[in-house]
Amino acid sequence: MENALQLRSSPQGNGGPLRVDDTRLIRQAQLGDATAFEELVRQYDRAVLRLAVHLTGSQEDGQDIYQEAFLRAYINLGSFRFECSFYTWIYRIVTNLCLDHLRKRSTRLRNLTTTTSPEGEEEQVLDRMPDQRAGTSPERSLISREIKACILRAMQRLSPRERVVFELKHYHGLRLRTVAGILNTSEGTVKNTLFRATHKLRTQLAEVR
């Protein structure tokens, strides 16, 4: 078990996790094959870590949740019944852990648009967005910073579930059907949650127009 839980980031590309015969690996892992579980971890670890860090807004908290997610997966893999993909299952585990984390710390959350730079430092996603006009005028630069600050405040006012749905859809590019599977709910419920989140954000951002 110790070897199976030596989690590390694998050299995957920037796209989604590559699933190579998950069914075979899962069945082997269920029979006690630690190497098969390590291969599952290798295929999904980077995507899971990215999701955990992004949803919590903290590298440290994301790392903790990332470890806990794969520990739970290891412990509960025997009960996996192939009713969904392993991708959906592990994303469901990490998303539920993130939701619990956000609810417990809702009064002092860092905003969810914090990410990690290639150098390992936390930074704002919005700060990485190119500003085509900022260099031409100090006034425009100030306006740009004010807009970014308003967006961050608006994100903080979403409920944990609204934030997670909005993040999964717009930052991670997942389809609503996939988000529904991860959250173990209906697509209609996810659509309603996304609608509420979008409406709240638009209302908050109307002041900067």
Backbone as a printed PyTorch tensor [residue, N CA C, xyz], in Angstrom:
tensor([[[  0.8310,  -1.2060,   0.0000],
         [  0.0000,   0.0000,   0.0000],
         [  0.8640,   1.2540,   0.0000]],

        [[  1.9960,   1.2000,   0.7160],
         [  2.8370,   2.3850,   0.7990],
         [  3.3250,   2.8090,  -0.5660]],

        [[  3.7560,   1.8470,  -1.3900],
         [  4.2190,   2.1830,  -2.7250],
         [  3.0970,   2.7320,  -3.5920]],

        [[  1.9100,   2.1540,  -3.4010],
         [  0.7760,   2.5780,  -4.2280],
         [  0.3790,   4.0040,  -3.9530]],

        [[  0.6890,   4.5070,  -2.7440],
         [  0.2540,   5.8450,  -2.3740],
         [  1.3880,   6.8620,  -2.4430]],

        [[  2.4540,   6.5300,  -3.1310],
         [  3.5130,   7.4920,  -3.3610],
         [  3.1200,   8.3430,  -4.5700]],

        [[  2.3190,   9.3600,  -4.3110],
         [  1.7310,  10.1560,  -5.3810],
         [  2.7260,  11.1800,  -5.8850]],

        [[  2.7390,  11.3400,  -7.1780],
         [  3.6190,  12.3130,  -7.7970],
         [  2.9870,  12.7760,  -9.1030]],

        [[  3.3990,  13.9450,  -9.5450],
         [  2.8840,  14.4630, -10.8060],
         [  3.5750,  13.7460, -11.9490]],

        [[  2.7900,  13.2880, -12.9110],
         [  3.3480,  12.5800, -14.0430],
         [  3.4880,  13.5130, -15.2240]],

        [[  4.3650,  13.2140, -16.1670],
         [  4.6230,  14.1100, -17.3090],
         [  3.5650,  14.0120, -18.3760]],

        [[  2.3340,  14.4190, -18.0420],
         [  1.2590,  14.4190, -19.0120],
         [  1.2170,  15.7640, -19.7000]],

        [[  0.4460,  15.8130, -20.7650],
         [  0.2610,  17.0830, -21.4550],
         [ -0.7240,  17.9420, -20.7120]],

        [[ -1.1110,  19.0440, -21.3280],
         [ -2.0130,  19.9780, -20.6750],
         [ -3.4680,  19.6120, -20.8690]],

        [[ -3.7480,  18.5680, -21.6300],
         [ -5.1270,  18.1840, -21.8580],
         [ -5.6750,  17.3470, -20.7300]],

        [[ -6.8130,  16.6960, -20.9610],
         [ -7.4210,  15.8620, -19.9470],
         [ -6.6210,  14.6030, -19.7220]],

        [[ -6.9580,  13.8730, -18.6490],
         [ -6.2260,  12.6550, -18.3420],
         [ -6.3790,  11.6200, -19.4420]],

        [[ -5.3110,  10.9160, -19.7320],
         [ -5.3290,   9.8850, -20.7540],
         [ -5.7110,   8.5600, -20.1180]],

        [[ -6.8180,   7.9730, -20.5570],
         [ -7.2880,   6.7260, -19.9690],
         [ -6.8540,   5.5470, -20.8380]],

        [[ -5.9730,   4.7310, -20.3100],
         [ -5.4690,   3.5830, -21.0430],
         [ -5.9810,   2.3230, -20.3640]],

        [[ -7.0580,   1.7550, -20.9170],
         [ -7.6080,   0.5080, -20.4170],
         [ -7.8270,   0.5480, -18.9080]],

        [[ -8.6370,   1.5250, -18.4590],
         [ -8.9260,   1.6520, -17.0290],
         [ -9.5530,   0.3850, -16.4550]],

        [[-10.4350,  -0.2350, -17.2190],
         [-11.1410,  -1.4150, -16.7080],
         [-10.1610,  -2.4990, -16.2920]],

        [[ -9.1870,  -2.7620, -17.1460],
         [ -8.1900,  -3.7940, -16.8120],
         [ -7.3960,  -3.4070, -15.5690]],

        [[ -6.9750,  -2.1530, -15.5050],
         [ -6.1860,  -1.7020, -14.3620],
         [ -6.9900,  -1.7570, -13.0680]],

        [[ -8.2620,  -1.3440, -13.1600],
         [ -9.1070,  -1.3580, -11.9620],
         [ -9.2970,  -2.7800, -11.4550]],

        [[ -9.5870,  -3.7110, -12.3620],
         [ -9.8030,  -5.0960, -11.9430],
         [ -8.5360,  -5.6870, -11.3310]],

        [[ -7.3870,  -5.3600, -11.8950],
         [ -6.1310,  -5.8500, -11.3400],
         [ -5.8730,  -5.2410,  -9.9570]],

        [[ -6.1540,  -3.9280,  -9.8300],
         [ -5.9680,  -3.2590,  -8.5390],
         [ -6.9160,  -3.8160,  -7.4880]],

        [[ -8.1420,  -4.1560,  -7.9070],
         [ -9.1030,  -4.7320,  -6.9710],
         [ -8.6410,  -6.0900,  -6.4400]],

        [[ -7.7850,  -6.7530,  -7.2160],
         [ -7.2420,  -8.0530,  -6.8010],
         [ -5.9490,  -7.8910,  -6.0040]],

        [[ -5.5780,  -6.6490,  -5.7220],
         [ -4.4100,  -6.4060,  -4.8870],
         [ -3.1440,  -6.0470,  -5.6270]],

        [[ -3.2390,  -5.7650,  -6.9180],
         [ -2.0640,  -5.4180,  -7.7140],
         [ -1.7290,  -3.9410,  -7.4910]],

        [[ -0.7110,  -3.6790,  -6.6690],
         [ -0.3390,  -2.3010,  -6.3580],
         [  0.1870,  -1.5680,  -7.5830]],

        [[  0.8550,  -2.2800,  -8.4840],
         [  1.3840,  -1.6550,  -9.6920],
         [  0.2540,  -1.1180, -10.5680]],

        [[ -0.8500,  -1.8540, -10.6460],
         [ -1.9960,  -1.4000, -11.4310],
         [ -2.5800,  -0.1250, -10.8390]],

        [[ -2.6500,  -0.0530,  -9.5020],
         [ -3.1630,   1.1650,  -8.8840],
         [ -2.2070,   2.3320,  -9.1270]],

        [[ -0.9160,   2.0770,  -9.0590],
         [  0.0590,   3.1200,  -9.3520],
         [ -0.1200,   3.6690, -10.7640]],

        [[ -0.4590,   2.7920, -11.6980],
         [ -0.6790,   3.2360, -13.0720],
         [ -1.9280,   4.1150, -13.1710]],

        [[ -2.9690,   3.7630, -12.4340],
         [ -4.1640,   4.6120, -12.3870],
         [ -3.8130,   5.9900, -11.8260]],

        [[ -3.0290,   5.9920, -10.7620],
         [ -2.6040,   7.2570, -10.1720],
         [ -1.8150,   8.0740, -11.1880]],

        [[ -0.9030,   7.4210, -11.8910],
         [ -0.0650,   8.1170, -12.8570],
         [ -0.8940,   8.7800, -13.9540]],

        [[ -1.9680,   8.1150, -14.3590],
         [ -2.8010,   8.6530, -15.4330],
         [ -3.6280,   9.8600, -14.9970]],

        [[ -3.9970,   9.9110, -13.7230],
         [ -4.9460,  10.9310, -13.2800],
         [ -4.3810,  11.9230, -12.2790]],

        [[ -3.1610,  11.6900, -11.7790],
         [ -2.6980,  12.5120, -10.6640],
         [ -2.5890,  13.9910, -11.0050]],

        [[ -2.0960,  14.3190, -12.1860],
         [ -1.9100,  15.7230, -12.5310],
         [ -3.2460,  16.4480, -12.6670]],

        [[ -4.2080,  15.7920, -13.2910],
         [ -5.5320,  16.4110, -13.4500],
         [ -6.2060,  16.5970, -12.0950]],

        [[ -6.0700,  15.6130, -11.2140],
         [ -6.6880,  15.6950,  -9.8870],
         [ -6.0340,  16.8010,  -9.0670]],

        [[ -4.7100,  16.8940,  -9.1200],
         [ -4.0250,  17.9400,  -8.3640],
         [ -4.4160,  19.3160,  -8.8770]],

        [[ -4.4650,  19.4680, -10.1850],
         [ -4.8510,  20.7580, -10.7690],
         [ -6.2480,  21.1530, -10.3250]],

        [[ -7.1730,  20.1990, -10.3470],
         [ -8.5440,  20.4810,  -9.9380],
         [ -8.6010,  20.8740,  -8.4700]],

        [[ -7.9150,  20.1340,  -7.6100],
         [ -7.9520,  20.4030,  -6.1720],
         [ -7.3610,  21.7740,  -5.8450]],

        [[ -6.2360,  22.1110,  -6.4740],
         [ -5.6070,  23.4070,  -6.2210],
         [ -6.4960,  24.5410,  -6.7320]],

        [[ -7.0860,  24.3270,  -7.8930],
         [ -7.9150,  25.3740,  -8.4900],
         [ -9.1730,  25.6170,  -7.6680]],

        [[ -9.8320,  24.5460,  -7.2290],
         [-11.0840,  24.7110,  -6.4990],
         [-10.8700,  25.2720,  -5.0930]],

        [[ -9.7890,  24.8960,  -4.4440],
         [ -9.5300,  25.4090,  -3.1000],
         [ -8.8640,  26.7690,  -3.1280]],

        [[ -8.1720,  27.0790,  -4.2370],
         [ -7.4590,  28.3340,  -4.3180],
         [ -6.1700,  28.3330,  -3.5210]],

        [[ -5.6900,  27.1500,  -3.1370],
         [ -4.4920,  27.0540,  -2.3100],
         [ -3.6710,  25.8440,  -2.7240]],

        [[ -2.3880,  26.0350,  -2.9530],
         [ -1.5160,  24.9250,  -3.2870],
         [ -1.4540,  23.9200,  -2.1380]],

        [[ -1.3200,  24.4250,  -0.9130],
         [ -1.2000,  23.5410,   0.2490],
         [ -2.4750,  22.7410,   0.4820]],

        [[ -3.6230,  23.4260,   0.4690],
         [ -4.8910,  22.7210,   0.6700],
         [ -5.1730,  21.7630,  -0.4810]],

        [[ -4.8350,  22.1890,  -1.6970],
         [ -5.0260,  21.3240,  -2.8510],
         [ -4.2010,  20.0590,  -2.7560]],

        [[ -2.9660,  20.1780,  -2.2940],
         [ -2.1120,  19.0100,  -2.1290],
         [ -2.7060,  18.0440,  -1.1040]],

        [[ -3.2160,  18.5930,  -0.0050],
         [ -3.8160,  17.7460,   1.0340],
         [ -5.0230,  16.9860,   0.4950]],

        [[ -5.8820,  17.6930,  -0.2430],
         [ -7.0720,  17.0620,  -0.7950],
         [ -6.7040,  16.0410,  -1.8570]],

        [[ -5.7090,  16.3620,  -2.6530],
         [ -5.1940,  15.4470,  -3.6750],
         [ -4.7510,  14.1230,  -3.0450]],

        [[ -3.9980,  14.2060,  -1.9660],
         [ -3.5580,  12.9960,  -1.2620],
         [ -4.7420,  12.2350,  -0.6840]],

        [[ -5.6650,  12.9710,  -0.0650],
         [ -6.8310,  12.3300,   0.5470],
         [ -7.7180,  11.6640,  -0.5020]],

        [[ -7.8460,  12.2910,  -1.6640],
         [ -8.6850,  11.7330,  -2.7250],
         [ -8.1620,  10.3740,  -3.1860]],

        [[ -6.8700,  10.2660,  -3.4160],
         [ -6.3170,   8.9900,  -3.8720],
         [ -6.2750,   7.9600,  -2.7440]],

        [[ -6.1430,   8.4170,  -1.5030],
         [ -6.2270,   7.4830,  -0.3840],
         [ -7.6220,   6.8720,  -0.3150]],

        [[ -8.6360,   7.7180,  -0.4660],
         [-10.0140,   7.2060,  -0.4510],
         [-10.2720,   6.2920,  -1.6400]],

        [[ -9.7080,   6.6770,  -2.7880],
         [ -9.8710,   5.8210,  -3.9660],
         [ -9.2460,   4.4460,  -3.7150]],

        [[ -8.0750,   4.4300,  -3.1060],
         [ -7.3820,   3.1640,  -2.8240],
         [ -8.2070,   2.3080,  -1.8680]],

        [[ -8.7320,   2.9430,  -0.8200],
         [ -9.4940,   2.2140,   0.1890],
         [-10.8080,   1.6780,  -0.3720]],

        [[-11.4570,   2.4640,  -1.2360],
         [-12.8020,   2.1220,  -1.7050],
         [-12.8340,   1.5010,  -3.0930]],

        [[-11.6750,   1.2390,  -3.6810],
         [-11.6610,   0.7140,  -5.0440],
         [-12.3710,  -0.6280,  -5.1480]],

        [[-12.3510,  -1.3950,  -4.0810],
         [-13.0180,  -2.6930,  -4.1050],
         [-14.5170,  -2.5920,  -4.3190]],

        [[-15.1020,  -1.4510,  -3.9710],
         [-16.5490,  -1.2610,  -4.1350],
         [-16.9040,  -0.6040,  -5.4570]],

        [[-15.8950,  -0.3120,  -6.2970],
         [-16.1550,   0.2910,  -7.6040],
         [-16.8740,  -0.7190,  -8.4880]],

        [[-18.0290,  -0.3180,  -9.0430],
         [-18.8850,  -1.2560,  -9.7850],
         [-18.9850,  -0.9240, -11.2690]],

        [[-18.1420,  -0.0350, -11.7620],
         [-18.0990,   0.3010, -13.1900],
         [-19.4120,   0.9010, -13.6850]],

        [[-20.1470,   1.5550, -12.7870],
         [-21.3770,   2.2390, -13.1910],
         [-21.0750,   3.6030, -13.8070]],

        [[-19.8540,   4.0670, -13.6440],
         [-19.3870,   5.2870, -14.2790],
         [-17.9110,   5.0800, -14.5960]],

        [[-17.2980,   6.0250, -15.2800],
         [-15.8780,   5.9020, -15.5890],
         [-15.0530,   6.1930, -14.3430]],

        [[-13.8220,   5.7090, -14.3330],
         [-12.9250,   6.0150, -13.2120],
         [-12.6700,   7.5190, -13.1530]],

        [[-12.6080,   8.1430, -14.3170],
         [-12.4330,   9.5980, -14.4040],
         [-13.5280,  10.3200, -13.6140]],

        [[-14.7800,   9.9440, -13.8640],
         [-15.8960,  10.5690, -13.1460],
         [-15.8290,  10.2540, -11.6690]],

        [[-15.4710,   9.0320, -11.3290],
         [-15.4280,   8.5830,  -9.9380],
         [-14.3790,   9.3450,  -9.1420]],

        [[-13.1620,   9.4620,  -9.6690],
         [-12.1060,  10.1570,  -8.9260],
         [-12.3790,  11.6540,  -8.8750]],

        [[-12.9580,  12.2150,  -9.9470],
         [-13.3350,  13.6300,  -9.9140],
         [-14.4410,  13.8700,  -8.8870]],

        [[-15.3510,  12.9220,  -8.7470],
         [-16.4200,  13.0460,  -7.7470],
         [-15.8220,  13.0630,  -6.3460]],

        [[-14.8550,  12.2100,  -6.1050],
         [-14.2210,  12.1640,  -4.7930],
         [-13.5370,  13.4870,  -4.4690]],

        [[-12.7190,  13.9740,  -5.3870],
         [-11.9730,  15.2020,  -5.1090],
         [-12.8990,  16.4080,  -5.0410]],

        [[-13.9450,  16.4270,  -5.8690],
         [-14.8840,  17.5590,  -5.8330],
         [-15.6520,  17.5990,  -4.5220]],

        [[-16.0840,  16.4330,  -4.0250],
         [-16.7780,  16.3850,  -2.7340],
         [-15.8660,  16.8300,  -1.5960]],

        [[-14.6000,  16.4300,  -1.6610],
         [-13.6430,  16.8730,  -0.6460],
         [-13.4630,  18.3880,  -0.7030]],

        [[-13.4050,  18.9360,  -1.9110],
         [-13.2760,  20.3870,  -2.0660],
         [-14.5070,  21.1190,  -1.5600]],

        [[-15.6870,  20.5750,  -1.8400],
         [-16.9210,  21.1890,  -1.3480],
         [-16.9410,  21.2200,   0.1730]],

        [[-16.5560,  20.1160,   0.8050],
         [-16.4950,  20.0770,   2.2650],
         [-15.5110,  21.1110,   2.7890]],

        [[-14.3730,  21.2030,   2.1190],
         [-13.3460,  22.1680,   2.5190],
         [-13.8690,  23.6000,   2.4100]],

        [[-14.5380,  23.9150,   1.3090],
         [-15.0410,  25.2720,   1.0980],
         [-16.1300,  25.6190,   2.0990]],

        [[-16.9810,  24.6680,   2.4230],
         [-18.0620,  24.9360,   3.3710],
         [-17.5220,  25.1820,   4.7750]],

        [[-16.4980,  24.4270,   5.1420],
         [-15.9280,  24.5610,   6.4880],
         [-15.1620,  25.8630,   6.6430]],

        [[-14.6280,  26.3650,   5.5400],
         [-13.8070,  27.5680,   5.6220],
         [-14.4110,  28.7230,   4.8320]],

        [[-15.7250,  28.7530,   4.7430],
         [-16.4050,  29.7210,   3.8810],
         [-16.1690,  31.1670,   4.3090]],

        [[-15.8550,  31.3990,   5.5810],
         [-15.6830,  32.7800,   6.0390],
         [-14.3000,  33.3350,   5.7300]],

        [[-13.3640,  32.4700,   5.3580],
         [-12.0190,  32.9760,   5.0750],
         [-11.3760,  32.2910,   3.8740]],

        [[-12.2060,  32.0700,   2.8630],
         [-11.6970,  31.4390,   1.6450],
         [-10.8620,  32.4050,   0.8250]],

        [[ -9.8010,  31.8920,   0.2410],
         [ -9.1450,  32.6270,  -0.8210],
         [-10.0150,  32.4530,  -2.0650]],

        [[-10.0080,  33.4180,  -2.9490],
         [-10.8820,  33.2770,  -4.1080],
         [-10.3860,  32.1480,  -4.9960]],

        [[-11.3380,  31.5830,  -5.7640],
         [-11.0700,  30.3670,  -6.5160],
         [-10.3260,  30.6020,  -7.8250]],

        [[ -9.9940,  31.8360,  -8.0940],
         [ -9.2360,  32.0600,  -9.3220],
         [ -7.7360,  32.0840,  -9.0700]],

        [[ -7.3150,  31.6340,  -7.8890],
         [ -5.8860,  31.4960,  -7.6200],
         [ -5.3810,  30.2100,  -8.2430]],

        [[ -4.2440,  30.2950,  -8.8800],
         [ -3.6440,  29.1120,  -9.4830],
         [ -2.1650,  29.0870,  -9.1380]],

        [[ -1.4340,  28.1330,  -9.6610],
         [ -0.0150,  27.9930,  -9.3620],
         [  0.8050,  28.2010, -10.6160]],

        [[  1.8110,  29.0200, -10.5240],
         [  2.6780,  29.2950, -11.6580],
         [  3.6290,  28.1280, -11.8780]],

        [[  4.2750,  28.0460, -13.0440],
         [  5.2600,  26.9840, -13.2820],
         [  6.3820,  26.9820, -12.2540]],

        [[  6.6280,  28.1310, -11.6040],
         [  7.6780,  28.2130, -10.5900],
         [  7.1840,  27.7800,  -9.2200]],

        [[  5.9000,  27.3880,  -9.1170],
         [  5.3650,  26.9120,  -7.8530],
         [  4.7980,  28.0000,  -6.9650]],

        [[  4.6580,  29.2070,  -7.4920],
         [  4.1380,  30.3180,  -6.7140],
         [  2.6680,  30.5510,  -7.0400]],

        [[  1.8960,  30.9440,  -6.0110],
         [  0.4860,  31.2150,  -6.2350],
         [  0.3290,  32.5490,  -6.9410]],

        [[ -0.6110,  32.5820,  -7.8850],
         [ -0.8830,  33.8160,  -8.5970],
         [ -2.3320,  33.8140,  -9.0280]],

        [[ -2.8280,  34.9960,  -9.4020],
         [ -4.2030,  35.1210,  -9.8290],
         [ -4.3160,  34.7920, -11.3110]],

        [[ -5.3080,  33.9880, -11.6570],
         [ -5.5310,  33.6520, -13.0560],
         [ -5.7600,  34.9080, -13.8740]],

        [[ -6.5010,  35.8410, -13.3100],
         [ -6.8100,  37.0640, -14.0350],
         [ -5.5560,  37.8930, -14.3110]],

        [[ -4.5400,  37.7600, -13.4480],
         [ -3.3050,  38.5040, -13.6670],
         [ -2.5200,  37.9680, -14.8480]],

        [[ -2.8430,  36.7240, -15.2680],
         [ -2.1420,  36.1160, -16.3900],
         [ -2.8270,  36.4300, -17.7170]],

        [[ -4.0010,  37.0550, -17.6270],
         [ -4.7190,  37.4020, -18.8480],
         [ -4.0810,  38.6460, -19.4670]],

        [[ -3.7680,  38.6200, -20.7550],
         [ -3.1360,  39.7820, -21.3850],
         [ -4.0690,  40.9840, -21.4330]],

        [[ -3.5200,  42.1320, -21.1240],
         [ -4.2750,  43.3800, -21.1900],
         [ -3.7330,  44.1680, -22.3740]],

        [[ -4.5100,  44.1970, -23.4500],
         [ -4.0230,  44.8030, -24.6820],
         [ -3.8900,  46.3170, -24.5680]],

        [[ -4.5990,  46.9110, -23.5850],
         [ -4.6180,  48.3660, -23.5490],
         [ -3.8940,  48.9700, -22.3650]],

        [[ -3.5720,  48.1560, -21.3810],
         [ -3.0630,  48.7130, -20.1320],
         [ -1.8020,  49.5340, -20.3210]],

        [[ -0.9400,  49.1220, -21.2510],
         [  0.3340,  49.8010, -21.4240],
         [  0.2080,  51.1760, -22.0510]],

        [[ -0.9370,  51.5060, -22.5840],
         [ -1.0800,  52.7720, -23.2980],
         [ -1.4880,  53.9160, -22.3830]],

        [[ -1.9760,  53.5660, -21.1640],
         [ -2.4780,  54.6300, -20.3140],
         [ -2.5280,  54.1720, -18.8620]],

        [[ -2.0070,  54.9670, -17.9060],
         [ -2.1190,  54.6320, -16.4860],
         [ -3.5770,  54.5060, -16.0460]],

        [[ -4.4360,  55.3430, -16.6390],
         [ -5.8480,  55.2860, -16.2740],
         [ -6.4640,  53.9440, -16.6620]],

        [[ -6.1070,  53.4740, -17.8670],
         [ -6.6270,  52.1860, -18.3050],
         [ -6.0930,  51.0490, -17.4470]],

        [[ -4.8490,  51.1620, -17.0260],
         [ -4.2620,  50.1520, -16.1510],
         [ -5.0080,  50.0980, -14.8320]],

        [[ -5.3490,  51.2520, -14.2890],
         [ -6.0980,  51.3130, -13.0340],
         [ -7.4760,  50.7030, -13.2020]],

        [[ -8.1480,  51.0240, -14.3120],
         [ -9.4670,  50.4680, -14.5810],
         [ -9.3920,  48.9500, -14.6830]],

        [[ -8.3500,  48.4500, -15.3550],
         [ -8.1800,  47.0100, -15.5010],
         [ -8.0570,  46.3320, -14.1460]],

        [[ -7.2630,  46.9130, -13.2490],
         [ -7.0990,  46.3380, -11.9100],
         [ -8.4060,  46.3730, -11.1340]],

        [[ -9.1710,  47.4440, -11.3000],
         [-10.4440,  47.5610, -10.6030],
         [-11.4330,  46.5010, -11.0890]],

        [[-11.4400,  46.2510, -12.3950],
         [-12.3240,  45.2230, -12.9500],
         [-11.9510,  43.8450, -12.4060]],

        [[-10.6420,  43.5660, -12.3760],
         [-10.1920,  42.2810, -11.8530],
         [-10.6020,  42.1090, -10.3910]],

        [[-10.4310,  43.1700,  -9.6030],
         [-10.7980,  43.1050,  -8.1880],
         [-12.2900,  42.8660,  -8.0260]],

        [[-13.0920,  43.4880,  -8.8880],
         [-14.5410,  43.3040,  -8.8290],
         [-14.9210,  41.8730,  -9.1600]],

        [[-14.2520,  41.2760, -10.1600],
         [-14.5170,  39.8870, -10.5190],
         [-14.1820,  38.9640,  -9.3610]],

        [[-13.0700,  39.2050,  -8.6990],
         [-12.6760,  38.3800,  -7.5620],
         [-13.6920,  38.4710,  -6.4410]],

        [[-14.1630,  39.6760,  -6.1570],
         [-15.1810,  39.8500,  -5.1080],
         [-16.4690,  39.1170,  -5.4850]],

        [[-16.8330,  39.1980,  -6.7490],
         [-18.0500,  38.5330,  -7.2120],
         [-17.9340,  37.0170,  -7.0620]],

        [[-16.7700,  36.4510,  -7.4000],
         [-16.5670,  35.0120,  -7.2650],
         [-16.6910,  34.5780,  -5.8170]],

        [[-16.2260,  35.4040,  -4.8990],
         [-16.2590,  35.0660,  -3.4840],
         [-17.6780,  35.0270,  -2.9370]],

        [[-18.6100,  35.6770,  -3.6050],
         [-19.9860,  35.7250,  -3.1200],
         [-20.8350,  34.5540,  -3.5980]],

        [[-20.2660,  33.7200,  -4.4560],
         [-20.9830,  32.5140,  -4.8690],
         [-20.9400,  31.4870,  -3.7440]],

        [[-21.9510,  30.6330,  -3.6970],
         [-21.9220,  29.5390,  -2.7300],
         [-20.8590,  28.5260,  -3.1660]],

        [[-20.3800,  27.6740,  -2.2520],
         [-19.3860,  26.6720,  -2.6340],
         [-19.8040,  25.8320,  -3.8390]],

        [[-21.0580,  25.3880,  -3.8670],
         [-21.5140,  24.5550,  -4.9810],
         [-21.5790,  25.3530,  -6.2760]],

        [[-22.0350,  26.6100,  -6.1980],
         [-22.0660,  27.4530,  -7.3960],
         [-20.6560,  27.6860,  -7.9330]],

        [[-19.7090,  27.9030,  -7.0410],
         [-18.3290,  28.1130,  -7.4600],
         [-17.7780,  26.8800,  -8.1660]],

        [[-18.0350,  25.7140,  -7.5620],
         [-17.5170,  24.4700,  -8.1290],
         [-18.1020,  24.2330,  -9.5190]],

        [[-19.4100,  24.4030,  -9.6700],
         [-20.0480,  24.2010, -10.9710],
         [-19.4920,  25.1880, -11.9900]],

        [[-19.3830,  26.4530, -11.6060],
         [-18.8630,  27.4720, -12.5170],
         [-17.4240,  27.1540, -12.9170]],

        [[-16.5990,  26.7430, -11.9480],
         [-15.2040,  26.4090, -12.2250],
         [-15.0930,  25.2100, -13.1620]],

        [[-15.8370,  24.1470, -12.8670],
         [-15.7560,  22.9350, -13.6880],
         [-16.1860,  23.2120, -15.1210]],

        [[-17.2030,  24.0610, -15.2790],
         [-17.7180,  24.3480, -16.6120],
         [-16.8140,  25.3060, -17.3820]],

        [[-16.4460,  26.4130, -16.7530],
         [-15.7860,  27.4800, -17.5050],
         [-14.2630,  27.4720, -17.3960]],

        [[-13.7110,  26.9730, -16.3180],
         [-12.2560,  26.9450, -16.1850],
         [-11.6660,  25.6020, -16.6170]],

        [[-12.4310,  24.5280, -16.3840],
         [-11.9330,  23.2050, -16.7530],
         [-12.5700,  22.6800, -18.0340]],

        [[-13.5410,  23.4060, -18.5630],
         [-14.1070,  23.0830, -19.8650],
         [-14.9060,  21.7940, -19.9240]],

        [[-15.4830,  21.3780, -18.7970],
         [-16.2450,  20.1390, -18.7790],
         [-17.6810,  20.3740, -19.2380]],

        [[-18.2570,  19.3730, -19.8850],
         [-19.6530,  19.4540, -20.3030],
         [-20.5570,  19.3530, -19.0810]],

        [[-21.7540,  19.9360, -19.2020],
         [-22.6920,  19.9120, -18.0790],
         [-23.0450,  18.4760, -17.6900]],

        [[-23.1360,  17.6020, -18.6690],
         [-23.4320,  16.2020, -18.3600],
         [-22.3220,  15.5880, -17.5100]],

        [[-21.0770,  15.9370, -17.8250],
         [-19.9480,  15.4290, -17.0490],
         [-19.9430,  16.0160, -15.6470]],

        [[-20.2280,  17.3060, -15.5460],
         [-20.3080,  17.9570, -14.2370],
         [-21.4000,  17.3080, -13.3890]],

        [[-22.5260,  17.0150, -14.0100],
         [-23.6220,  16.3640, -13.2940],
         [-23.1950,  14.9900, -12.7760]],

        [[-22.4520,  14.2480, -13.5980],
         [-21.9790,  12.9440, -13.1650],
         [-21.0100,  13.0500, -12.0100]],

        [[-20.1390,  14.0350, -12.0500],
         [-19.1690,  14.2360, -10.9770],
         [-19.8720,  14.5900,  -9.6720]],

        [[-20.8880,  15.4480,  -9.7590],
         [-21.6130,  15.8800,  -8.5650],
         [-22.7460,  14.9330,  -8.2010]],

        [[-22.9150,  13.8770,  -9.0040],
         [-23.9350,  12.8660,  -8.7380],
         [-25.3280,  13.4850,  -8.6440]],

        [[-25.6300,  14.3260,  -9.6320],
         [-26.9260,  14.9800,  -9.6800],
         [-27.3860,  15.0270, -11.1220]],

        [[-28.5160,  15.6630, -11.3720],
         [-29.0410,  15.7160, -12.7310],
         [-28.4360,  16.8740, -13.5060]],

        [[-28.4680,  16.7390, -14.8360],
         [-27.9630,  17.8180, -15.6770],
         [-28.7960,  19.0770, -15.4990]],

        [[-30.1020,  18.8990, -15.2860],
         [-30.9760,  20.0440, -15.0680],
         [-30.6070,  20.8130, -13.8100]],

        [[-30.2540,  20.0960, -12.7480],
         [-29.8400,  20.7500, -11.5120],
         [-28.5640,  21.5390, -11.7150]],

        [[-27.6340,  20.9670, -12.4710],
         [-26.3780,  21.6600, -12.7570],
         [-26.6440,  22.9130, -13.5850]],

        [[-27.5270,  22.8150, -14.5640],
         [-27.8780,  23.9810, -15.3830],
         [-28.4470,  25.1010, -14.5130]],

        [[-29.3230,  24.7340, -13.5780],
         [-29.9170,  25.7390, -12.6960],
         [-28.8570,  26.3840, -11.8040]],

        [[-27.9410,  25.5680, -11.2920],
         [-26.8720,  26.0910, -10.4440],
         [-25.9740,  27.0300, -11.2290]],

        [[-25.6430,  26.6380, -12.4540],
         [-24.8050,  27.4780, -13.3010],
         [-25.5170,  28.7790, -13.6470]],

        [[-26.8220,  28.7080, -13.8920],
         [-27.6030,  29.9040, -14.1930],
         [-27.5660,  30.8710, -13.0180]],

        [[-27.7510,  30.3360, -11.7890],
         [-27.7150,  31.2020, -10.6030],
         [-26.3370,  31.8390, -10.4410]],

        [[-25.2990,  31.0360, -10.6360],
         [-23.9460,  31.5660, -10.4960],
         [-23.6800,  32.6620, -11.5090]],

        [[-24.0630,  32.4220, -12.7590],
         [-23.8420,  33.4080, -13.8180],
         [-24.6290,  34.6810, -13.5490]],

        [[-25.8770,  34.5250, -13.0940],
         [-26.7090,  35.6930, -12.7880],
         [-26.0910,  36.5220, -11.6710]],

        [[-25.5960,  35.8540, -10.6170],
         [-24.9680,  36.5670,  -9.5100],
         [-23.7330,  37.3220,  -9.9830]],

        [[-22.9290,  36.6670, -10.8150],
         [-21.7120,  37.3100, -11.3050],
         [-22.0460,  38.5190, -12.1710]],

        [[-23.0520,  38.3640, -13.0450],
         [-23.4350,  39.4890, -13.9040],
         [-23.9560,  40.6570, -13.0820]],

        [[-24.7230,  40.3590, -12.0410],
         [-25.2510,  41.4180, -11.1790],
         [-24.1310,  42.1650, -10.4750]],

        [[-23.1470,  41.3920,  -9.9670],
         [-22.0240,  42.0060,  -9.2720],
         [-21.1460,  42.8120, -10.2100]],

        [[-20.9830,  42.3250, -11.4320],
         [-20.0740,  42.9780, -12.3840],
         [-20.7230,  44.1560, -13.1000]],

        [[-22.0390,  44.3020, -12.9610],
         [-22.7290,  45.3990, -13.6410],
         [-22.1960,  46.7540, -13.1720]],

        [[-21.6720,  46.8200, -11.9590],
         [-21.1970,  48.0890, -11.4050],
         [-19.9360,  48.5990, -12.0870]],

        [[-19.2310,  47.7270, -12.8050],
         [-17.9830,  48.1810, -13.4280],
         [-18.2050,  48.6830, -14.8500]],

        [[-19.4290,  48.5560, -15.3550],
         [-19.6940,  49.0080, -16.7140],
         [-19.8620,  50.5200, -16.7780]]])
